[in-house]
Amino acid sequence: MKLQQLYRYFKTVREVKGPLLYLERVYDAKLGELVEVIPPRGEIRRGSVIETSLEYTTIQVFEGTEGLDTEKTVVKLLGRTIKIPVSEDLLGRLLNGIGEPIDGRGDVIPEDYVDVEGMPINPTAREYPREFIETGISGIDGMNTLSRGQKLPIFTGSGLPHNSLVAQIATQSKIPGEKTSFAVVLATMGVTHSDAKFFEERLRKAGVMEHSVFIVNLADDPPIERIITPRVALSIAEYLAFQRDYHVLVILTDMLNYAEALREVSSAREEIPGRRSFPAYLYTDLASIYERCGRIKKRRGSITLMPIVTMPNDDITHPVPDLTGYITEGQIVLDRSLYHKGIYPPINVLPSLSRLMKEAVKSTRDDHLYLSNQLYAAYSRAQEIRDILMVVGEEALEKRDKIYLSFGEKFEKRFVKQGEFEDRSLDETLQIGWDLLHMLPREELTRIPPEIMEKYYGGV
């Protein structure tokens, strides 16, 4: 049967509401089916079927529904789902939110076409995330180490320098000590034109664009496109990882913008809202994105995911960061008080966590985990003394308490703080940690075994 014979045309548009279009008397539409919306004037718009019933078929229109005429608009059902062309030629390319090239270099020459919804990884086929991905950032590599195949979000607040941190991770991340293919897929959702230009310039100036795919959804693009963007990014990552054996780092920024687009569509569909008017299925929807990363047995490639999540009013209990925390394996938390101190990146290591760090450090150094635990304990003690200081004053503190106070300041200024273009090796990060521990009495270093102390601390 020829493809054209699968096309079906309808002029039964009953209602246009927000980004949605409702068709009557369509009995064979399929969920996810791709459509073309042909207005009486203007360009053809694309969409997909998101709901079917005996009465109506609901279509989400990617370019929006502004100006559509219910009487003269024609809807063409294409008989296929949304698929994008993929090949290794995608590396070095700039795409829009639905996977189309916008860099003026022509179409992607495809080796295959993949469905943007992807294929769920069979849980029995999953390989446990292991090995180390180096970001060059001490607050991550030293204290919240990233494993290949892990989901590790960054929780941030409005006005914090998460864009600079994203660019730094995208340009510095690597697999240390191995000759393996590494790629970065950076997808933006609802960002400004200046932010998109910033990311592109950083990728190009760092010379990493040739092994990156940059996908851009702008703030003035339709919200419907924003819902597809992370799925496009992960579909490309799945192809590179599981068909071309790349280790792929996917960075999605910002998942709050994604969730708000989802809320807008849900509201237009008049669905019963959940917390803060987000759809009740927000957890399931986020999981359908986050769970596409990982490793598969007998496959050399992997997908590691770092979603960026803005916390409105720095509220970590907001539904989007809250549900993200349930699905993922830890979080990196950016702190406003550190930012006001001039600390970049303002990573607060105390609420931050990498649940798979114990696996990642097996491929780093034998002192890594012990050193991290000791630094964490000492910095936590410093924070406790800071709280006491606000009540009793510095005169009431003991000498040892003042040493911990000094350690906390040095830890923030020497370990956490680094330049926006400073790419620290893991050895450099760990050495800074050991140098800081020399500020403390040796008998306080109870988290480190004697043999590790002898090897790295020395006789000082």
N, C-alpha and C positions, 0 to 999 in steps of 0.2 A: 504494500500500500504506500503510495506517495505521501510525503509529509504534509503536503498541502491539503490532502483529504481529511486530515485530522483537525484542521482549523474549523471553528464554529463562530458564526457572527450573530450578535444579538443587539437589538435596539430597544431592549426592555428595561432601561434604567429607571428605577422607581424613585430613588432618592440619592442625593449627594450630601454627605455629612462629614465635615472635617476632612481627614485624609481617606475616607472610606466612600465606596460607591456600592449601591445595592441593586442587584439585578433580579428580575422576576422571571419565572418560568424557564429556569435552567436546571435540568434534571441529571446531567452527567458530568458536572464540574467536579474536579478532584482537589483536595486540599493541597496547597502549594503550587497549583498549576499556574503557569505564567500566562499573562494576558497582555494585550495591547489595547489601550483606550484611544479611540480615534475621534477627536472633537471635530465639530463642523469647521473650525478655523484653528490654525496653530499646529504645533508639532504633535506627533503621536507620543503618548505617554505609556509607561510600562507599569505593570502591577502584578499582584498574585492573589490567588484565592485563599482567604484565611478562614472562611466558614461557609458551610453549605447546609441547606435545609429544604424541606418541601416547598417552602414559600419564597425564600430569598437565597441568593448567593452573594456573600460579602467579599468585596475586592479592596485590597489596600493599594493605593496608587502611589508609586514611588516619587513622582515629581509633584504630587499634590493635586487637588481637585479644583483649584481656583479657575473659574470661567467655564466649567463644563456645563453643558445644556442637557437636561434630562430627556428632552424630546429628540434631539438630533445626534447625540453622542452614540457611537457604535463601539461595542466591546467585542474584541476578537480573542477567543480562547485558543491557545497555541498547542495544547495537548502535551506539554512537557513542563518539568519543574525548572527552577532557576539554576542554570549551570554556567560556570565560568571556564574559559580556556586556561590551561595551565601548562607550563614547561619551565625549564631552567632559565629561559629567556626573561622570566619575570624578575629575576634578580637584577637590581639596578633600575627598576622601573617605578614610576609614579602613577598611582591609580586613583580613581574616585571611589566613593563608598560602595559602589556595586561592582567593582572590579574592572572598570574600563580604563584604558590608558589615557592619561591627560598630560603627558610630557612631550607631545608632538613627535614622538618617534614611531608612530604607526601602531597597528594592532600587534598583539602578542601572537607569535606563531605557535599554535597549540600542539602539544604531544598527546593531550587528552582533555576531556571536559569532565568537570566534577560538580556534583550537586553541593550547593552552599550549605545545606543542612547537614552534610557529612554523614558518616557512618559511626554509630556508637561503638566504642571499644569494648569487646567482650571482657567482663571482669576476670575471667579465668585466663585470658591472654595477656593481661597486663603484667609488665615487669616492674618491680619495685624501683622507685627513683633512687639513683645512686650517682656517684662521681660529682665532681666539683665544677661549677661554672664560675669563673673569676670575673667580677665586675670592676675591679680596680678601686672599689670603695670600701674603706675599712669597716664602717658601721654595718655593712652587709657581709663582706667576706670574712671578717674576723669574728663577728658576734652572731650573725644570722645567716649562716652560709647557705648558698643556693645549690640545690641538687638538680641534675638533669632529669627532666620529667616532672618537676615540682610545680605547684601552683602557689605563688608567693605574692600576694597583693601589696601595694603601697597605699596606706591610708594617709590622706593629706587634708589640708584645710584651704579655704579660699585665701589667696594672697601668698601662700607659701611657695617656695621655688621648686615645685614638683616638675615643671617643664624642663628646667635645667638638669634636674636629676635624671629624668627620662632620657634626655639627649646624652647625658654622660654614660648611662648604662648601655644605651643603644650603640654608642661609638666605642666603648671600652671592653665590652663583654667578650669573652673568649674561652676556649678550652685549653688550659695551660698544659704544656708538655706533650701534646698529642697532635699528630698530623691528621686531623679529621676536618670534614667540611662543616663549617659553621655559618649560619645565616640568621639574620634578624628580620622579623616582620613587625613593623611599627604601624599601628592603625589608630588614627585619631577620630574622635566622635564629638561633633558639636564644638570644635575649636574655632578661634578667630583666624582670619587670613594671616595676621601677623604671626600667630603661634605656628601655623602650618609652614610659613616661610622660614621661621626660626629652626624648626626641626629639619627641614630640607637642607638649609645652609650648613647646619652642624654635621649632618651625615656626609655631605659633599666635601666640606673642608677637612673632615677627619679621614677622608679617603676610604670610607666603608660602604659607600652607596652601592658599589658593585656587588657586594654580598648582602644587600638589604632590599626589602620590598616596602615601599612607603605608600600607605593607603590613607586618603584624606577625605573625611566627611566634615564639612564646615558648618558653622553655626547657622548660616542662612540656607543650608541645604534642607530638603524636606525631612521631617522627623522619621518618616517611614524608611528612608534610606539608612538612617542611623541604626535601625534595628537589624539591617542586613550586614552592615560593615564588619562587626566582629566575626560573623560567620564566613564572610569572604576571606578575612585574614586567616582564620583557622583552616579553611579549606585549602588555601595555598600552602600553609604550614604542613598540613597532613600530606599533601603531595610531595613536598620537598623532603619531609622526614621519612615517610614510609614507602615511597617509590624511588627516591633519589638519595637516601641514606644521609641526609643532613641532620645535624643537631640544630634545631631551630628555637630561637628565643622569640616569643610573641609578646609584644607590649601593647596593651589596649588602654587608651586614655581618651575620655574619662568615662568610667562605667556609670557614674551618676547621670551624665547626659544621656547615656543609653537607656537607663531605667526611666528617666523622665519622658523620653520619647515613647517608651512602652506604655507609660501611664496615660499619655495623651491619646494613643490609639485605643486603649482600654476604655477610657472615658467616652470616646466617640462611639464605641460599641455598646455603651450603657451597661457595662459589666459591674457586678457588685464589687466595690472597692475593698481593699484590705487596709493595712496600716498606712496612715498618711496618704490615703487615696491611691496608693500603688495597687496594681492588680493582685488578687489573692494568689495567683500562680507565679509571683515574682521569684520565689525560691527555686521553683522548677525551671523557670526560664533561665535564670543565672546558671543553674547547674548544667543545663544543656549546652552552655558555652564553656564553662570552666572545665567540665569533665572531658572535653575533647583533647585535652593535653595529656601527655604521659609517654610511656614507653610500651612497646609490644614485644613479646617474646620472639626471639629469632629475627628481629629487625634491628639493624644497626642504628637507625635514626631515632630521634626523640623530639618531643615538643615540650618546652618549658614555658610557663605562662606567668607574666607579671602584669596584672590589671591595676590601673591607677584608679582609686576611688576617693572622690572628694567627700568629706564629712561636713554637711551643712552645719554652721555654727560650731565646728569642731566636735560634733556629737557622734561618738563612736557607736552609739546605740541606734542611730538612724537606720531604717530598714536596709538600705543598700550595703553599707559596710558591715552591718550586723549579720545579714544573711551571707554575705561574701565570706565572713570569718568562719561560718559554719561549714562552708563547702571547701574552702582552701586549706592549705597546710601551713598556717602561720600568717604573719603580717609584719610589714615594716611600717612604723608609725612616725610621721613627721610631727615635730613639736613646735608650737608657736613661741614658747618661752625661749627655747634654744635659738630660734630664728631671730628673736629680738636681741639676743646676746651677740649676734653676728656669727653664729655657728652655721657653716654650710658644709655638707648637707645636714639639716637639723633633725637627724635621726635620734629618737629617744630609744635607747636600747632596752630600757626596762619593760615597757609594754610590748616591745617588738619580740617576735618569736619566729624561728624556723623549726618546725616540728621534724624535719628530715635532716637536720644538721648532723646528727650522729652518724648518718650514712655518708654524707658528703665529706666529713673530715677523715674518713677512712682512706681517702685518696689524697690527703694533703700532708700534714706533718703530725708526728706523734704527740707533740705538745699542744696542738691546736685546741682541742676540746677542753683540756685542763686549764689552759691559759684563759680561754673565754669564760669558763665558769668562775675563775678567780677574779677576773676583771668585773664580771657581772656582780659578784658578791660585794666587792669593794665599792663599786659605784653605787650600789643599792644602799650600803651603809652610809655613804656620803650624803645621799639624798635624805635619809632618815635624820642625820645630824643637821642638815639644812632646815628641816621642819622644826627640830628642837630649838635651833638657834633663833627662830622667829618668836619663840615663847620666852626663853630664859636669857637671851643675849650672849655675846661671845665670851664675856668674862666668866660665865658659869661652865664653860666647856673645859674638858680635860685636854692635856697635851695630845693624847692619841686621837681625840675627836678632831682637833685642829689639823692633824696630819691627814685624816680622811677628807676633811673639807678641802684641803689643798689638792689632794689626789683627784677629787671630783672635778675641780676646775681644770687641772692639767689633762684629765681624761677627755673632757669636752674639747679643749683647745688643741690638743696634740693628736689624739686618736680619732675622735669623731670628725673634727674639722679638717678639711682639706680643700685644695683648689678645685674650681669647677672643671679644669682641664688636667687635673693631677691623676695619673693612672698609677696607683700603688700596687706593687706586686704583693702577694700574700706574705712573702718573707719580710718585706718592709713593714707590713701591718703588724705581724707578730712581734717583730723586733721592737716597735714602738710600745706594744703591750708589755714586753719584758722590761723595757726601760722604765715604764711607769710603776711597775711593781716594786722597783728598788726604792720608791718613796716610802713604802710601808715596812714596818718591822717584819723581819723574816718569820717570826713565830706566828704572824697573822696569815701567812700564806698556807692555809690548811687544805685547800682544794687541789693542790698539786702534789703528786707522788714524789718521794725522795729522789728516785732515779731521774725524773724529768727535771727537778730542781737542780740536780748536780750537772745535768747536760746543758741546760740553757740559762739558768740563773747565775751560776758560777759561785765563787767563794766570797763575793762582796757582802 
